[in-house]
Amino acid sequence: MRIKTYTAPTMEKAINLLRLEMGPEAIILSSQNINNGDVQLTAAVEQIDAVAPLNNGAWATEWDSDWKAEVAEPPRPKPNGNAHRPKSSKAATPSSEKSAEEQITPKMEALVQSMAYHGIPPILAEKLCRTALAVKSEDTELALAAALDSHFKYTARSSGHKLPIMLVGPPGVGKTMTLAKFAAAGKLEGRKVHVITTDTSRAGAIEQLKAYTDILEFDLEIAETPEQLASLVNKKKEIENVDLLIDTAGVNVYDEDDVTKLTRLIIAAKAEPVAVLAAGTDTAEMSDTAEGFATLGARRLIVTRLDTTRRYGGVFTAAHTAKLSFSYASVSSSVATGLHKINPVNLARLLLRDPTQPKVDKEFDKVKP
């Protein structure tokens, strides 16, 4: 592990320095204001040997512009005694067309169409398609699941975790609802769950969460400062086998003050920040936002609002560029429906599903968090 300290006039500049040198994998260990007013961050990153990209990075940069032409190239004629005699175009054309149709399989068509429909960027789509096509199976769902398993990570856990779980994300993505679903799952399984909220600025935020915790018969603790949060967390940690869930206010990752406040809360609670992002957001914007939360230490991604959108390119781009592990999905606004574990199979179903079908939850096997 490599540990390094960065000093800059502002928190945002310090994080930018950290990110440029150590990458999004770096974990912020501490932050403090020093005598001259500068901000000092200490961060660590695991040193992992670089892995050569699949196929030595030789992916076509415009994979979808001429896909059929690539596979439809007719085979060269076998040498024979009449090889020097040119064949008429009438005879060659039907043969070439037949060869093209035979080589463009339903599996290939389905994969390419799903990538294009969901707006998955060409380079990532290229990787997924080629990996899926290399799978020795004509079952498109199985082949795509294998490709998704190869190119993404999956980590779903909420209990038995040493660190408190802190849900972080932009405003309005459903963090409070997601936390309520975690708490409800814990209640059903008979676990000890304690809920803390730091969202004291948004109107009605505390009341909304308290409505859920009252129904579940949980106490709701409120922390207005990092110091209060640290004190509450330390008290709760003394309770054996307790799951600590922390709700936070929506954060604009481009706002220095927001980032600074969230960083201090993460450090105070010694928590694992888990990014919560809503499906349906612009692909590039969702990717940038995910990278912002990854810089703050997020390693897992919870996706919400899968039931209110049809195109999921942003979800895959965010996980890929920010190197976040898929964790849980929310496919309903009802707390009773709970969360669903994300795995390669239900992601493949999600990409290949008929978008005109209204119920996205059918693509997910309900699993207890």
C-alpha positions as CSV (number, residue, x, y, z in Angstrom):
1,M,0.0,0.0,0.0
2,R,1.3,3.5,-0.9
3,I,0.4,6.4,1.4
4,K,0.9,10.0,0.5
5,T,-0.1,13.5,1.8
6,Y,-1.3,16.3,-0.4
7,T,-1.5,20.0,0.5
8,A,-3.5,22.6,-1.4
9,P,-5.3,25.9,-0.8
10,T,-8.7,24.2,-1.0
11,M,-10.2,20.8,-0.4
12,E,-11.3,20.5,-4.1
13,K,-7.7,21.2,-5.3
14,A,-6.3,18.7,-2.8
15,I,-8.7,16.0,-4.0
16,N,-7.9,16.9,-7.6
17,L,-4.1,16.4,-6.9
18,L,-4.8,13.1,-5.2
19,R,-7.0,11.9,-8.0
20,L,-4.5,12.8,-10.8
21,E,-1.6,11.0,-9.1
22,M,-3.2,8.1,-7.2
23,G,-6.4,7.5,-9.3
24,P,-9.9,6.9,-8.2
25,E,-8.9,3.8,-6.2
26,A,-7.2,6.0,-3.5
27,I,-8.9,6.1,-0.1
28,I,-8.8,9.3,1.9
29,L,-7.5,8.5,5.4
30,S,-7.6,12.0,7.0
31,S,-8.1,15.7,6.3
32,Q,-7.2,18.7,8.3
33,N,-6.7,22.5,8.0
34,I,-3.1,23.5,8.7
35,N,-1.8,26.8,10.1
36,N,-1.5,28.8,6.9
37,G,-5.1,28.0,5.9
38,D,-4.3,25.2,3.5
39,V,-6.0,21.8,3.4
40,Q,-4.0,18.7,4.0
41,L,-5.2,15.2,2.8
42,T,-3.6,11.9,3.6
43,A,-4.6,9.1,1.2
44,A,-3.6,5.5,0.5
45,V,-3.9,3.2,-2.5
46,E,-3.2,-0.5,-3.0
47,Q,-0.4,-1.0,-5.5
48,I,-1.6,-3.5,-8.1
49,D,0.4,-4.7,-11.0
50,A,-1.0,-3.3,-14.3
51,V,-3.0,-5.8,-16.3
52,A,-2.7,-5.7,-20.0
53,P,-6.1,-5.0,-21.7
54,L,-7.9,-7.9,-23.3
55,N,-6.7,-8.6,-26.8
56,N,-3.8,-6.1,-26.2
57,G,-6.2,-3.2,-26.4
58,A,-6.8,-3.9,-30.1
59,W,-10.5,-2.9,-30.1
60,A,-12.0,-1.2,-33.1
61,T,-12.6,2.5,-32.3
62,E,-15.8,2.5,-34.4
63,W,-17.0,-1.0,-33.8
64,D,-20.6,-0.4,-34.7
65,S,-20.1,1.6,-37.9
66,D,-19.4,-1.3,-40.1
67,W,-20.1,-4.4,-38.0
68,K,-21.9,-6.4,-40.7
69,A,-19.2,-5.6,-43.3
70,E,-16.6,-7.1,-41.0
71,V,-18.3,-10.4,-40.6
72,A,-19.9,-10.5,-44.1
73,E,-16.6,-10.6,-46.1
74,P,-17.1,-13.6,-48.5
75,P,-14.6,-16.4,-48.3
76,R,-12.0,-16.5,-50.9
77,P,-12.6,-19.1,-53.7
78,K,-10.6,-22.3,-53.4
79,P,-7.9,-22.7,-56.0
80,N,-8.9,-24.9,-59.0
81,G,-8.2,-25.4,-62.6
82,N,-10.5,-22.5,-63.6
83,A,-9.2,-20.0,-61.0
84,H,-7.8,-17.7,-63.7
85,R,-11.3,-17.4,-65.3
86,P,-13.3,-14.5,-63.7
87,K,-16.8,-15.4,-62.6
88,S,-19.7,-13.3,-63.6
89,S,-21.1,-10.8,-61.1
90,K,-24.5,-12.5,-61.4
91,A,-23.2,-15.7,-60.0
92,A,-21.1,-14.0,-57.3
93,T,-23.6,-11.7,-55.8
94,P,-26.2,-14.2,-54.5
95,S,-23.4,-16.4,-53.0
96,S,-21.9,-13.4,-51.1
97,E,-25.2,-12.3,-49.8
98,K,-26.0,-15.8,-48.5
99,S,-22.6,-16.0,-46.8
100,A,-23.2,-12.7,-45.1
101,E,-26.6,-13.7,-43.8
102,E,-25.3,-17.0,-42.5
103,Q,-22.5,-15.3,-40.5
104,I,-24.6,-12.6,-38.9
105,T,-26.2,-14.7,-36.2
106,P,-29.3,-13.9,-34.1
107,K,-26.9,-13.8,-31.1
108,M,-24.8,-11.1,-32.7
109,E,-27.8,-9.1,-33.8
110,A,-29.3,-9.1,-30.3
111,L,-26.0,-8.0,-28.7
112,V,-25.3,-5.2,-31.1
113,Q,-28.9,-3.9,-30.9
114,S,-29.0,-4.0,-27.1
115,M,-25.7,-2.0,-26.9
116,A,-27.0,0.6,-29.3
117,Y,-30.4,0.9,-27.7
118,H,-29.0,1.5,-24.2
119,G,-26.4,4.0,-25.5
120,I,-23.4,2.1,-24.1
121,P,-20.2,3.8,-25.3
122,P,-18.5,2.1,-28.3
123,I,-15.3,1.0,-26.6
124,L,-17.2,-0.6,-23.7
125,A,-19.8,-2.1,-26.0
126,E,-17.1,-3.5,-28.2
127,K,-15.6,-5.3,-25.2
128,L,-18.9,-6.7,-24.1
129,C,-19.9,-7.9,-27.5
130,R,-16.7,-9.6,-28.4
131,T,-16.4,-11.3,-25.1
132,A,-20.0,-12.5,-25.4
133,L,-19.5,-13.7,-28.9
134,A,-16.4,-15.7,-27.8
135,V,-18.6,-17.7,-25.4
136,K,-19.4,-21.2,-26.9
137,S,-23.1,-20.9,-26.5
138,E,-26.0,-19.7,-28.7
139,D,-27.9,-18.6,-25.6
140,T,-27.5,-14.8,-25.9
141,E,-28.5,-14.2,-22.2
142,L,-25.9,-16.7,-20.9
143,A,-23.2,-15.3,-23.2
144,L,-23.8,-11.7,-22.2
145,A,-23.9,-12.7,-18.5
146,A,-20.5,-14.2,-19.0
147,A,-19.2,-11.0,-20.6
148,L,-20.7,-8.9,-17.8
149,D,-19.1,-11.1,-15.2
150,S,-15.8,-10.7,-16.9
151,H,-15.8,-6.9,-17.2
152,F,-17.5,-5.8,-13.9
153,K,-17.3,-6.6,-10.2
154,Y,-20.2,-7.5,-7.9
155,T,-20.3,-7.0,-4.1
156,A,-23.6,-7.2,-2.3
157,R,-23.5,-7.1,1.5
158,S,-25.2,-5.1,4.2
159,S,-24.8,-7.2,7.4
160,G,-21.8,-8.5,9.2
161,H,-19.8,-5.5,8.0
162,K,-17.2,-4.0,10.3
163,L,-17.7,-0.4,9.0
164,P,-20.9,1.7,9.1
165,I,-22.5,2.0,5.7
166,M,-23.0,5.6,4.6
167,L,-25.2,6.2,1.6
168,V,-23.9,9.0,-0.6
169,G,-25.1,10.5,-3.8
170,P,-26.5,13.5,-5.7
171,P,-29.7,15.1,-4.5
172,G,-32.9,13.3,-5.3
173,V,-31.6,9.9,-6.2
174,G,-33.4,8.0,-3.4
175,K,-30.8,7.6,-0.7
176,T,-33.4,7.8,2.1
177,M,-35.7,5.3,0.5
178,T,-32.8,3.0,-0.1
179,L,-31.7,3.2,3.5
180,A,-35.3,2.4,4.6
181,K,-35.2,-0.7,2.4
182,F,-31.9,-1.8,4.1
183,A,-33.5,-1.2,7.5
184,A,-36.6,-3.1,6.6
185,A,-34.5,-6.1,5.4
186,G,-32.7,-6.1,8.7
187,K,-35.9,-6.0,10.6
188,L,-37.2,-9.0,8.7
189,E,-34.1,-11.0,9.4
190,G,-34.0,-10.1,13.1
191,R,-30.8,-8.1,12.9
192,K,-29.9,-5.2,15.1
193,V,-30.1,-2.1,13.0
194,H,-29.4,1.5,14.0
195,V,-30.1,4.5,11.8
196,I,-28.3,7.8,11.8
197,T,-29.1,10.8,9.6
198,T,-26.9,13.8,8.8
199,D,-29.4,15.3,6.4
200,T,-30.5,18.2,8.5
201,S,-30.6,20.9,5.7
202,R,-33.3,19.5,3.3
203,A,-36.8,20.3,4.3
204,G,-38.7,17.3,5.5
205,A,-35.7,14.9,5.3
206,I,-35.7,14.0,8.9
207,E,-39.5,13.6,9.0
208,Q,-39.4,11.3,5.9
209,L,-36.9,9.0,7.4
210,K,-38.5,9.1,10.9
211,A,-41.8,7.9,9.3
212,Y,-40.0,4.8,8.1
213,T,-38.1,4.1,11.3
214,D,-41.2,4.6,13.4
215,I,-43.0,1.9,11.4
216,L,-40.0,-0.4,11.7
217,E,-39.7,0.4,15.4
218,F,-36.1,1.8,15.1
219,D,-34.8,4.8,16.9
220,L,-33.5,7.6,14.6
221,E,-30.4,9.4,15.7
222,I,-29.6,12.8,14.3
223,A,-26.0,14.2,13.8
224,E,-25.6,17.8,12.9
225,T,-21.8,17.9,12.9
226,P,-18.9,15.4,12.2
227,E,-18.2,15.4,16.0
228,Q,-21.7,14.4,16.9
229,L,-21.6,11.7,14.2
230,A,-18.3,10.3,15.5
231,S,-19.8,10.2,19.1
232,L,-23.0,8.4,18.0
233,V,-21.1,5.9,15.9
234,N,-18.7,5.1,18.7
235,K,-21.6,4.5,21.1
236,K,-23.4,2.2,18.6
237,K,-20.2,0.2,17.9
238,E,-20.2,-0.9,21.5
239,I,-23.4,-2.9,20.8
240,E,-22.5,-6.4,19.5
241,N,-23.5,-7.4,15.9
242,V,-25.2,-4.1,15.1
243,D,-25.6,-2.8,11.5
244,L,-25.1,1.0,11.4
245,L,-26.8,2.8,8.5
246,I,-26.0,6.5,7.9
247,D,-28.1,8.7,5.6
248,T,-26.5,11.9,4.2
249,A,-27.7,15.0,2.3
250,G,-27.5,15.1,-1.5
251,V,-24.0,16.2,-2.6
252,N,-23.0,18.1,-5.7
253,V,-19.6,16.6,-6.5
254,Y,-18.6,19.8,-8.4
255,D,-19.2,21.9,-5.3
256,E,-16.2,22.3,-3.0
257,D,-18.2,23.0,0.1
258,D,-20.4,19.9,-0.4
259,V,-17.4,17.7,-1.0
260,T,-15.6,19.0,2.0
261,K,-18.6,18.5,4.3
262,L,-19.1,14.9,3.1
263,T,-15.4,14.1,3.4
264,R,-15.4,15.2,7.0
265,L,-18.5,13.0,7.8
266,I,-16.9,10.0,6.2
267,I,-13.7,10.4,8.2
268,A,-15.6,11.1,11.4
269,A,-17.8,8.0,11.1
270,K,-14.9,5.8,9.7
271,A,-17.7,4.6,7.4
272,E,-17.8,2.9,4.0
273,P,-19.4,5.3,1.5
274,V,-21.7,3.5,-0.9
275,A,-22.6,5.5,-4.0
276,V,-26.4,5.7,-4.9
277,L,-27.1,6.8,-8.4
278,A,-30.4,6.9,-10.4
279,A,-30.7,5.2,-13.7
280,G,-31.7,7.3,-16.7
281,T,-29.1,10.1,-16.2
282,D,-27.0,11.3,-19.1
283,T,-24.2,8.7,-19.7
284,A,-21.2,11.1,-19.5
285,E,-22.7,13.0,-16.5
286,M,-23.4,9.9,-14.6
287,S,-19.9,8.7,-15.3
288,D,-18.4,11.9,-14.0
289,T,-20.6,11.9,-10.9
290,A,-19.6,8.3,-10.1
291,E,-15.9,9.1,-10.4
292,G,-16.4,12.0,-8.0
293,F,-17.8,9.7,-5.3
294,A,-15.2,7.1,-6.0
295,T,-12.6,9.7,-5.2
296,L,-14.2,10.1,-1.8
297,G,-13.8,6.3,-1.2
298,A,-16.9,4.7,-2.7
299,R,-16.3,1.2,-4.0
300,R,-19.8,0.0,-4.4
301,L,-22.8,1.2,-6.5
302,I,-26.5,1.0,-5.7
303,V,-28.7,1.8,-8.7
304,T,-32.2,3.3,-8.2
305,R,-35.2,4.0,-10.5
306,L,-34.6,1.1,-12.8
307,D,-38.4,1.0,-13.0
308,T,-38.8,4.6,-14.3
309,T,-36.4,4.4,-17.2
310,R,-35.7,2.2,-20.2
311,R,-32.1,2.9,-21.2
312,Y,-29.3,1.9,-18.9
313,G,-26.1,2.9,-20.6
314,G,-25.2,5.4,-17.9
315,V,-25.4,2.7,-15.2
316,F,-22.8,0.6,-17.0
317,T,-20.6,3.5,-17.9
318,A,-20.6,4.8,-14.3
319,A,-19.6,1.4,-12.9
320,H,-16.9,0.9,-15.6
321,T,-15.2,4.3,-15.5
322,A,-15.3,4.7,-11.7
323,K,-14.4,1.1,-11.1
324,L,-17.4,0.6,-8.8
325,S,-18.7,-2.8,-7.9
326,F,-22.4,-3.4,-8.6
327,S,-24.2,-3.9,-5.3
328,Y,-28.0,-3.5,-5.2
329,A,-30.8,-2.3,-7.4
330,S,-34.1,-0.6,-6.5
331,V,-36.8,-1.5,-8.9
332,S,-39.8,0.0,-7.1
333,S,-40.6,3.1,-4.9
334,S,-42.2,0.8,-2.3
335,V,-40.2,-0.1,0.8
336,A,-41.9,-3.4,0.9
337,T,-40.4,-4.6,-2.3
338,G,-36.9,-4.2,-0.8
339,L,-33.6,-4.2,-2.7
340,H,-32.4,-6.7,-5.3
341,K,-28.8,-8.0,-5.5
342,I,-27.2,-7.2,-8.8
343,N,-25.5,-10.0,-10.6
344,P,-24.4,-10.7,-14.2
345,V,-27.5,-12.7,-15.0
346,N,-30.0,-10.1,-14.1
347,L,-27.9,-7.4,-15.7
348,A,-28.0,-9.4,-19.0
349,R,-31.8,-9.8,-18.7
350,L,-32.0,-6.0,-18.1
351,L,-30.1,-5.2,-21.3
352,L,-31.9,-7.8,-23.5
353,R,-35.4,-7.3,-22.2
354,D,-38.2,-6.0,-24.3
355,P,-38.4,-2.3,-23.3
356,T,-42.1,-2.2,-24.0
357,Q,-42.7,-4.5,-21.0
358,P,-43.6,-2.4,-17.9
359,K,-42.4,-4.5,-15.1
360,V,-38.6,-4.4,-14.8
361,D,-38.6,-6.3,-11.5
362,K,-39.3,-9.5,-13.4
363,E,-35.8,-9.4,-14.6
364,F,-34.5,-9.6,-11.1
365,D,-34.6,-12.6,-8.7
366,K,-35.5,-11.3,-5.3
367,V,-32.7,-12.0,-2.9
368,K,-32.5,-10.8,0.7
369,P,-29.7,-8.2,1.2
